[in-house]
Amino acid sequence: MAESLPLETNVQYNIPVSSASLPVIKSLGLRGVTCISLTSLDGSPASQQVLESVAYHLGPHLQSLCLSGGSPTEASFVALILGCPALRSLDLSGCHSLFTSGTLLAQPETSQRVRQVLSGLCELNLAGLRDLTDLSFNRLSSCAPNLERLSLAYCHLTFELRLTRGSFGSPDSSPSQLSFHNLLQFVKERAGRLHALDLSGTGLLPEALKALGGVAGLQLQELRLHGCQDLSTEAVIALCRLQSGLTSLDLSGCSELADGALLAIGRGLGHLWCLRLRKLQRLTDAGCTALGGLRELRSLDLAECCLVSGQGLAQALGSGHRASAPLASLSLAYCSSLKDASVFSLIPVLGLSLRVLDLSSCVALTNRTLQAICTCLTHLSVLRLAWCTELQDWGLLGLGEPSEEPAQEPQVQLHQELDHQASVPKDPSAQPQGPSLLMLRALQELDLTACSKLTDASLAKVLQFPELRRLSLSLLPALTDKGLVAVARGCPSLERLVLSHCSLLSDEGWAQAARSWPRLQHLNLASCGQLTEQTLDTIGQACKQLRMLDVAMCPHISMAAVRHLRAQLPQASGNAISCSPGQAWVWRPGPQDASGAAEETLCLLPCPLLTPKACTSPRLVPCKKLTRPLLAPSFRSQATDFVVNPNKIKNSRSYLLV
């Protein structure tokens, strides 16, 4: 008997729900794939067919299933789950169709069968479900008795504090709302097993957090409270006292928190290894000094903390209280108080352990910071310097600042020096000297968005990273075809490339560059005004792995050219091709139906003229950042658009500006 293939774990496969995916599903089943995500799932017969195929070919060994944002029917969902007895992780975030009627798992016999199948389920994600109630939550959670991780992020929790008893809400479960009282009862019942909770965006109250932290037997390891703006410093102090075993804590966007909260974290959560404190506008350097007590801290996010200059953090990380577990990831993005001097203090205590550094929009940083990074943080794999507008070619090249001679412009001096180096190619001085970007040989992601003083002179020399996978050079007005071709030759492994608003790029440059990027999957060329349909032809021939292309606001590219490109690419149903030639509309191909014809969808960028009355069907893909949402927010999409079928829009031409 032939040996079965080993299970393929720790890799998630994103499968578009269409008839074209059926052979792929069968192939993945033979390979023992255990982790999948189904996209574009709805209640159509094609989706039903895909779910049946998943249950048959993948179900017996499937451990992780993501249906996020899909719209399966209750019957097809139950049938799928019954075919997946090994599930350990289930993501139903944004699956509103399962909870709208309130009848999911209402039949005792169905509930009992599902309970037997989900006995090993450890993780359940119910984020963003607008119709989730106590009753539907209890039915589903009762089928998963061994849950360890639960997300109710952005669900609408209700809080009714009964002042006479100091407790929350009614003892009865509500059939019409999701109450904190019911959640608290669930946590009390599962306290011995529950280790991770995500209640981000639920409006959690200080009293509720204290009640949650004080549950007998509860020993949380991970807690996410992103955007719970009512939480107080006192509540966090109580949490640190009651849940001292936390290893990961996210308090980003909890705007009422001040230094006292960070002091309590530093003293009470000694096992913390991941701490996210983004957008805490009241946090100062004084609070950051408390981080010295977090000896196991590996990841720290202080982005958008505008009063943090970095001095307190440098003092904390360099204190004698720190053990040998230095940071691997640090984000100080949008910290407007961060200056060169603070970075110089930080870098020696960060050292070679740091892998991820995000200094985006720290607009006061200069070439000196970049050269210090290139000297001391040589093991970085991710470096983000977007909108660090003072960075210049000198910094990237490691050549030192230009001399101040009024008779000669600095840019002229730089080109003269580079020309001199080029004239002696065998001399070591032909390469950038000093701490140049080339020293970061481990880089896999680099973001230089809007570093507007950079030109071909440096980019062509230093962007030579064979292993670089993600690169953003958008909003660089001086980037030309020469620089593009040099980047293509120096970074042949790119999978994601952002070049939007680079107005000097032309078809000629792409004709030479595209052949160097066979692995390219995501490409953004929005607002590159010189590009024409010739570039699309070039990309279609050279970049066969392409899955997303944005050519919005490229006036010389037509819809016909976009459709032609889609036809060139293999597995076109999985691609997202966006095109907006001078207008505010975007096109993306949808999945193929059983006949092989592709359903087209239209994405409308925020349009104040479009109302629910414009659609014969109210079913829209939800949008997190839509200024005037047409539906209750549900928050899985990061785009600022929504999707409708063009056949369901009345008078579409007046809205789409076609």
C-alpha positions in Angstrom: 0.0 0.0 0.0 1.4 3.4 -0.9 2.2 5.7 2.0 -0.1 8.7 2.4 1.3 12.1 2.1 2.1 14.0 5.3 -0.4 16.7 6.3 0.6 20.2 5.1 0.3 22.4 8.1 0.9 26.1 8.9 0.1 27.3 5.4 -3.3 28.8 4.6 -4.6 28.4 1.1 -7.1 31.1 -0.2 -9.6 29.4 -2.4 -12.0 31.5 -4.5 -15.4 29.9 -4.5 -16.1 29.1 -8.2 -16.4 26.0 -10.3 -12.9 26.6 -11.6 -11.6 25.8 -8.1 -13.0 22.3 -7.9 -9.9 20.6 -9.4 -7.7 22.6 -7.1 -9.7 21.5 -4.1 -9.3 17.9 -5.1 -5.5 18.4 -5.5 -5.2 20.1 -2.1 -7.0 17.2 -0.6 -4.5 14.7 -2.0 -1.7 16.9 -0.5 -3.2 16.8 3.0 -3.8 20.5 3.3 -5.2 21.4 6.7 -5.8 25.2 6.6 -8.0 27.0 4.0 -9.9 30.3 3.5 -12.9 30.4 1.2 -13.5 33.8 -0.6 -16.5 35.1 -2.5 -18.8 32.6 -0.7 -22.5 33.0 -1.1 -25.7 31.0 -1.3 -25.5 30.1 -5.0 -25.5 26.6 -6.4 -21.8 27.1 -7.4 -20.9 27.9 -3.8 -22.9 24.8 -2.6 -20.9 22.7 -5.0 -17.6 24.0 -3.7 -18.6 23.5 -0.1 -19.5 19.9 -0.8 -16.2 19.4 -2.5 -14.3 20.9 0.4 -16.2 18.7 2.9 -15.4 15.6 0.8 -11.8 16.2 -0.2 -10.4 18.4 2.6 -12.9 17.9 5.5 -11.5 14.7 7.1 -8.1 16.4 7.9 -9.1 20.1 7.8 -7.9 21.9 11.0 -8.5 25.5 10.2 -11.4 26.9 8.2 -12.0 30.6 7.4 -15.3 31.7 5.9 -14.8 35.4 6.7 -17.1 37.8 5.0 -19.0 35.0 3.2 -22.7 34.4 2.9 -23.3 30.7 3.1 -26.8 29.3 3.8 -27.4 27.7 7.2 -27.9 24.3 5.7 -24.7 24.4 3.6 -22.7 25.6 6.6 -24.0 22.8 8.8 -23.3 20.2 6.1 -19.8 21.6 5.7 -19.0 21.5 9.4 -20.3 17.9 9.8 -17.7 16.9 7.2 -14.8 18.5 9.2 -14.3 16.4 12.4 -10.8 17.6 13.0 -11.4 21.4 13.1 -9.5 23.3 15.6 -10.0 26.9 14.3 -13.2 28.3 12.8 -13.5 31.9 11.5 -17.1 33.1 10.9 -16.3 36.8 11.1 -18.7 38.9 9.0 -20.8 35.8 8.0 -24.1 37.7 8.7 -26.3 35.3 6.7 -25.8 32.6 9.3 -27.2 34.7 12.2 -29.8 36.9 10.5 -32.7 34.5 11.1 -31.6 33.5 14.6 -32.4 29.8 13.9 -28.8 28.5 13.4 -28.5 25.2 15.4 -32.0 25.7 16.8 -32.8 22.0 16.2 -31.6 19.8 19.1 -30.6 16.9 16.9 -28.6 19.2 14.6 -26.9 20.8 17.5 -26.0 17.5 19.0 -24.4 16.3 15.8 -22.4 19.5 15.4 -21.3 19.3 19.0 -19.8 15.9 18.4 -17.8 17.2 15.4 -16.6 20.4 17.1 -15.5 18.8 20.3 -11.9 19.6 19.4 -12.5 23.2 18.3 -10.1 25.5 20.2 -10.5 28.9 18.4 -13.7 30.6 17.3 -13.8 34.0 15.5 -17.2 35.8 15.5 -16.0 39.3 14.9 -18.2 41.9 13.3 -21.5 40.0 13.4 -24.2 42.6 13.6 -27.0 40.1 14.3 -25.2 37.9 16.9 -27.4 37.6 20.0 -27.1 35.8 23.4 -29.3 33.0 22.1 -27.3 32.3 18.9 -24.0 32.7 20.7 -25.0 30.2 23.3 -26.2 27.7 20.8 -22.9 27.9 18.8 -20.5 28.1 21.8 -22.3 25.1 23.5 -21.2 23.0 20.5 -17.6 23.8 21.2 -17.0 22.8 24.8 -13.2 23.1 24.5 -12.8 26.6 23.3 -9.5 28.3 24.3 -9.7 31.4 22.1 -12.7 33.6 21.3 -13.1 36.8 19.3 -16.2 39.0 19.5 -14.4 42.1 18.1 -16.7 44.8 16.8 -19.8 43.0 17.9 -22.5 45.2 19.5 -22.2 44.3 23.3 -24.8 45.8 25.6 -24.0 46.8 29.2 -26.7 47.2 31.8 -25.1 47.7 35.2 -27.4 46.9 38.1 -26.1 49.3 40.7 -27.9 47.6 43.6 -25.9 44.4 43.2 -22.9 45.7 41.2 -23.5 43.2 38.4 -24.4 43.4 34.8 -27.8 42.9 33.0 -30.6 40.4 33.4 -29.9 36.7 34.3 -31.9 35.7 31.2 -30.3 35.3 27.8 -31.5 37.8 25.2 -32.9 36.6 21.9 -32.4 40.1 20.4 -29.1 41.4 21.7 -25.6 40.3 22.8 -25.2 41.3 26.4 -22.0 41.5 28.5 -23.8 39.6 31.2 -24.2 36.6 29.0 -20.6 36.8 27.9 -19.5 37.0 31.6 -21.5 33.9 32.4 -19.8 32.1 29.5 -16.4 33.2 30.7 -17.2 31.9 34.2 -18.2 28.5 32.8 -15.1 28.2 30.6 -12.6 29.9 32.9 -10.4 26.9 33.2 -9.9 26.6 29.5 -10.2 30.1 28.0 -6.9 31.7 27.4 -7.5 34.4 24.7 -10.2 37.0 24.3 -10.7 39.7 21.6 -13.2 42.3 22.6 -11.9 45.1 20.4 -14.4 47.7 19.4 -17.1 46.5 21.7 -17.2 49.7 23.9 -16.1 47.7 27.0 -16.7 49.7 30.1 -14.2 50.0 33.0 -16.5 48.1 35.4 -16.9 45.4 32.8 -13.2 44.9 32.4 -12.8 44.7 36.2 -15.6 42.1 36.4 -14.0 40.1 33.5 -10.5 40.2 35.0 -11.9 39.0 38.4 -13.5 35.8 37.2 -12.4 33.0 39.5 -10.0 30.6 37.8 -9.6 32.7 34.6 -5.9 32.9 33.5 -5.8 34.9 30.3 -2.7 34.8 28.2 -3.9 37.1 25.4 -6.4 40.1 25.5 -7.2 42.5 22.7 -9.2 45.6 23.6 -8.4 47.8 20.6 -10.6 50.8 20.3 -12.4 50.5 23.7 -12.3 54.2 24.3 -14.1 54.2 27.6 -11.5 52.1 29.5 -9.8 54.0 32.3 -6.3 53.8 33.8 -7.9 52.5 37.0 -9.5 49.6 35.1 -6.1 48.6 33.5 -4.4 48.8 36.9 -7.0 46.3 38.2 -6.6 44.1 35.1 -2.8 43.9 35.7 -3.4 42.9 39.3 -6.0 40.2 38.4 -4.5 38.8 35.2 -0.8 38.9 35.9 -0.1 36.0 33.5 -0.9 37.9 30.3 1.6 37.5 27.6 0.0 39.6 24.9 -2.1 42.8 25.4 -3.5 45.2 22.9 -4.8 48.6 24.3 -4.5 50.5 21.1 -6.9 53.4 20.7 -8.0 53.3 24.3 -7.8 57.1 24.3 -8.4 57.7 28.1 -5.3 55.7 29.2 -2.3 57.7 30.5 1.1 56.9 32.0 -0.4 55.3 35.0 -1.7 52.4 32.9 1.8 51.8 31.5 3.3 51.9 34.9 0.9 49.2 36.1 1.7 47.1 33.0 5.4 47.4 33.7 5.1 46.3 37.3 2.3 43.7 37.0 2.7 41.9 33.7 6.2 40.5 33.9 5.5 37.8 31.4 4.3 40.1 28.6 6.0 39.5 25.3 3.7 41.5 23.0 2.3 45.0 23.8 0.3 47.2 21.5 -0.4 50.8 22.6 -1.1 52.6 19.3 -2.8 56.0 19.4 -2.6 56.7 23.1 -2.3 60.5 22.9 -1.8 60.9 26.6 1.2 58.6 26.9 4.6 60.3 27.6 8.2 59.3 28.0 7.6 59.1 31.8 5.3 56.1 31.3 7.7 54.5 28.8 10.3 54.2 31.5 8.2 51.5 33.1 8.8 49.2 30.2 12.2 48.2 31.7 10.3 45.8 34.0 9.0 43.8 31.0 11.9 41.4 30.7 10.3 39.1 28.1 9.0 41.8 25.8 9.7 41.0 22.2 7.2 43.1 20.3 6.2 46.7 21.1 3.9 49.1 19.2 3.8 52.7 20.2 2.7 54.1 16.8 0.7 57.4 16.9 1.7 58.2 20.5 2.5 61.8 19.7 4.1 62.7 23.1 6.6 59.8 23.0 10.0 61.0 21.9 11.9 57.7 22.5 14.1 58.9 25.3 12.1 57.2 28.0 11.9 54.0 25.9 15.7 54.1 25.4 16.2 54.5 29.2 13.9 51.6 29.9 15.4 49.2 27.4 18.9 50.1 28.4 18.3 49.7 32.2 19.9 47.0 34.2 16.5 45.5 34.9 16.3 44.1 31.3 17.2 40.5 30.8 18.6 38.9 27.6 15.3 39.0 25.6 15.6 42.2 23.5 13.0 43.4 21.2 12.4 41.8 17.8 9.7 44.2 16.6 9.3 48.0 17.3 6.9 50.5 15.8 7.2 54.2 16.5 5.3 55.2 13.3 3.6 58.7 13.4 5.5 59.6 16.6 6.0 63.2 15.7 8.2 63.9 18.7 10.8 61.4 17.6 14.1 63.0 16.6 17.5 61.8 15.5 19.0 62.1 19.0 16.3 59.7 20.4 17.0 57.2 17.7 20.7 57.3 18.5 19.9 56.5 22.1 17.6 53.6 21.1 19.7 51.9 18.5 22.5 50.6 20.8 20.0 48.9 23.1 18.0 47.4 20.2 21.0 45.7 18.6 21.1 42.8 16.3 17.9 41.2 17.7 15.6 43.7 16.0 13.9 42.3 12.9 11.0 44.8 12.3 11.3 48.6 12.6 8.6 51.0 11.6 9.4 54.7 11.7 6.8 55.8 9.1 5.8 59.5 9.2 8.5 60.4 11.7 9.0 63.5 9.7 11.9 65.0 11.7 14.3 62.1 11.1 17.2 62.7 8.8 19.9 60.8 6.9 21.8 60.5 10.2 19.1 58.2 11.6 19.1 56.1 8.4 22.9 55.6 8.5 22.7 54.7 12.2 20.2 52.0 11.3 22.3 50.7 8.5 25.3 50.5 10.9 23.8 48.8 13.9 20.6 47.1 12.9 22.0 44.9 10.1 19.6 42.0 10.8 16.4 43.9 9.9 14.0 42.1 7.7 11.3 44.8 7.6 12.1 48.6 7.5 9.4 51.1 7.0 10.4 54.8 6.5 7.3 56.1 4.6 6.9 59.9 4.7 10.3 60.4 6.2 10.6 63.4 3.9 14.1 64.5 5.0 15.8 61.4 3.7 18.1 62.1 0.8 20.3 60.2 -1.7 23.3 60.8 0.6 21.8 58.9 3.4 21.0 55.8 1.4 24.4 55.8 -0.2 26.4 56.3 2.9 28.4 59.2 1.3 28.1 61.8 4.0 26.4 65.2 3.7 27.3 67.5 0.7 29.7 70.4 1.2 28.1 73.8 1.5 29.4 75.5 -1.7 27.1 78.1 -3.2 28.6 77.6 -6.7 27.5 74.0 -6.9 24.1 72.4 -6.1 24.2 69.3 -3.8 22.5 67.2 -6.5 25.2 68.2 -9.0 27.9 67.2 -6.5 26.3 63.8 -5.9 26.1 63.0 -9.6 29.7 64.1 -10.1 30.9 61.9 -7.3 28.9 58.9 -8.6 30.3 59.5 -12.1 33.8 59.5 -10.7 33.1 56.2 -8.9 31.7 54.7 -12.1 34.8 55.6 -14.0 36.9 53.2 -12.0 34.6 50.1 -11.9 37.1 47.7 -10.4 37.9 49.9 -7.5 36.0 49.2 -4.3 35.0 52.8 -4.1 32.7 52.2 -7.1 30.2 50.9 -4.5 28.6 53.1 -1.8 31.0 53.6 1.1 30.1 53.9 4.7 26.7 52.8 6.3 24.6 52.5 3.2 21.3 50.7 2.8 23.2 47.9 1.2 24.3 46.8 4.6 20.8 45.5 5.4 21.2 42.3 3.5 18.4 40.5 5.3 15.7 42.9 4.1 12.4 41.3 2.9 10.2 44.4 3.1 11.2 48.1 2.5 8.8 51.1 2.4 10.2 54.4 1.1 6.8 55.9 0.2 6.8 59.7 -0.2 10.5 60.0 0.6 10.3 62.7 -2.1 14.0 63.8 -2.1 15.2 60.4 -3.3 16.2 59.9 -6.9 17.6 57.4 -9.3 21.1 58.3 -8.1 20.7 56.4 -4.9 17.8 54.0 -5.7 19.7 52.4 -8.6 22.8 51.9 -6.5 21.4 50.5 -3.2 18.2 48.6 -4.1 20.0 45.4 -4.7 18.3 42.8 -2.5 17.8 39.4 -4.1 15.5 38.3 -1.3 13.3 41.5 -1.0 9.7 40.5 -1.4 7.8 43.8 -0.7 8.8 47.3 -1.9 7.0 50.6 -1.9 8.4 53.5 -3.9 5.1 55.4 -4.4 5.1 59.2 -4.4 8.7 59.5 -5.6 8.5 62.3 -8.2 12.1 61.8 -9.3 11.9 58.1 -10.0 12.4 57.5 -13.7 12.6 54.5 -16.0 16.4 54.3 -15.3 15.8 53.7 -11.7 12.9 51.3 -12.3 15.1 49.1 -14.5 17.9 49.1 -11.9 15.5 48.2 -9.1 14.1 45.3 -11.3 17.5 43.9 -11.8 18.5 44.3 -8.1 15.3 43.0 -6.6 14.2 40.1 -8.8 12.1 38.3 -6.0 9.5 41.0 -5.5 6.0 39.8 -4.9 4.4 43.1 -3.9 5.4 46.4 -5.5 3.8 49.9 -5.1 4.7 52.6 -7.5 1.6 54.8 -7.5 2.0 58.5 -8.3 5.4 58.0 -10.0 4.6 60.2 -12.9 7.9 59.8 -14.8 7.5 56.1 -15.4 6.7 55.1 -19.0 6.1 52.1 -21.2 9.7 52.0 -22.2 10.8 51.4 -18.6 8.3 48.7 -18.0 9.3 47.0 -21.2 12.7 46.4 -19.7 11.7 45.9 -16.0 8.8 43.5 -16.2 10.7 40.5 -17.3 12.7 40.6 -14.0 9.6 40.2 -11.9 8.1 36.8 -12.7 7.0 36.3 -9.0 5.0 39.6 -8.9 1.6 39.1 -7.4 0.4 42.6 -6.3 1.2 45.7 -8.3 0.0 49.2 -7.8 0.5 51.7 -10.6 -2.3 54.1 -9.7 -1.9 57.7 -11.1 1.2 56.8 -13.2 -0.1 59.2 -15.9 2.4 58.2 -18.7 1.6 54.5 -18.8 -0.5 53.2 -21.6 -2.0 49.9 -22.7 1.4 48.8 -23.9 2.5 48.4 -20.3 -0.5 46.2 -19.6 0.5 44.0 -22.5 4.1 43.8 -21.1 2.9 42.9 -17.6 0.5 40.3 -18.9 3.3 38.6 -20.8 6.0 38.7 -18.0 4.1 38.6 -14.7 2.0 35.4 -14.9 1.6 35.2 -11.1 -0.1 38.6 -10.9 -3.3 38.6 -8.7 -3.9 42.3 -8.1 -3.2 45.2 -10.3 -4.3 48.8 -9.6 -4.1 51.2 -12.5 -6.6 53.7 -11.1 -6.4 57.2 -12.5 -4.2 56.1 -15.4 -5.9 58.1 -18.2 -4.4 56.2 -21.1 -5.6 52.8 -20.0 -9.1 51.7 -21.0 -11.5 49.1 -19.7 -11.0 47.0 -22.8 -7.2 46.8 -22.1 -8.0 45.7 -18.5 -10.3 42.9 -19.8 -7.7 41.9 -22.3 -5.1 41.6 -19.5 -7.4 39.5 -17.4 -7.8 37.1 -20.3 -4.0 36.7 -20.5 -3.6 35.7 -16.9 -4.0 32.1 -15.7 -6.7 31.4 -13.2 -8.3 34.8 -14.0 -11.1 34.2 -11.6 -8.7 34.7 -8.7 -7.3 38.0 -9.9 -8.4 41.5 -8.9 -7.7 44.0 -11.7 -8.6 47.5 -10.8 -8.9 50.3 -13.4 -10.0 53.9 -13.1 -9.0 55.8 -16.2 -9.7 59.3 -14.9 -12.9 58.4 -13.1 -14.0 57.2 -9.7 -14.8 53.6 -10.5 -13.0 50.3 -10.1 -13.6 47.0 -11.9 -12.8 43.6 -10.5 -13.5 40.2 -12.1 -15.7 37.9 -10.0 -15.7 34.1 -9.9 -16.7 32.1 -12.9 -20.1 30.3 -12.8 -20.7 26.8 -13.9 -20.7 27.7 -17.6 -17.3 29.3 -17.3 -18.6 32.9 -17.7 -17.2 35.4 -15.3 -19.5 37.5 -13.2 -18.4 41.1 -13.2 -18.6 43.3 -10.2 -18.1 47.0 -9.8 -16.5 48.7 -6.9 -17.6 52.2 -6.4 -15.3 54.5 -4.5 -17.2 56.5 -1.9 -20.0 58.2 -3.9 -22.4 60.4 -2.0 -24.9 60.1 -4.9 -25.3 56.4 -4.5 -28.0 55.3 -2.0 -29.6 52.0 -1.1 -32.5 52.9 -3.4 -30.0 52.7 -6.3 -29.8 48.9 -5.8 -32.6 46.4 -6.3 -30.9 44.2 -3.8 -29.6 45.6 -0.4 -26.8 43.0 -0.2 -23.5 44.8 -0.2 -20.0 43.8 0.8 -19.5 45.8 4.1 -16.9 48.5 4.3 -14.9 49.5 7.3 -13.9 53.0 6.3 -16.9 54.1 4.2 -17.8 57.6 5.3 -21.5 57.1 4.8 -22.1 53.4 5.2 -25.2 51.9 3.6 -25.3 49.0 6.1 -24.4 48.6 9.7 -20.6 48.5 9.8 -19.0 45.1 10.0 -15.4 45.8 9.5 -13.5 43.1 7.8 -12.8 45.0 4.6 -9.9 47.5 4.7 -11.0 49.1 1.4 -13.0 52.4 1.1 -15.4 50.9 -1.4 -18.3 48.5 -1.6 -19.2 46.0 -4.2 -22.4 45.4 -6.1 -23.5 43.5 -9.1 -23.8 45.9 -12.1 -27.1 44.3 -13.0 -28.5 45.3 -9.6 -27.8 49.0 -10.1 -30.5 51.2 -11.6 -29.3 54.0 -13.9 -25.7 52.8 -13.4 -24.2 55.1 -16.0 -25.1 58.2 -14.0 -23.3 56.7 -11.0 -20.3 55.1 -12.6 -19.3 57.9 -14.9 -18.5 55.4 -17.6 
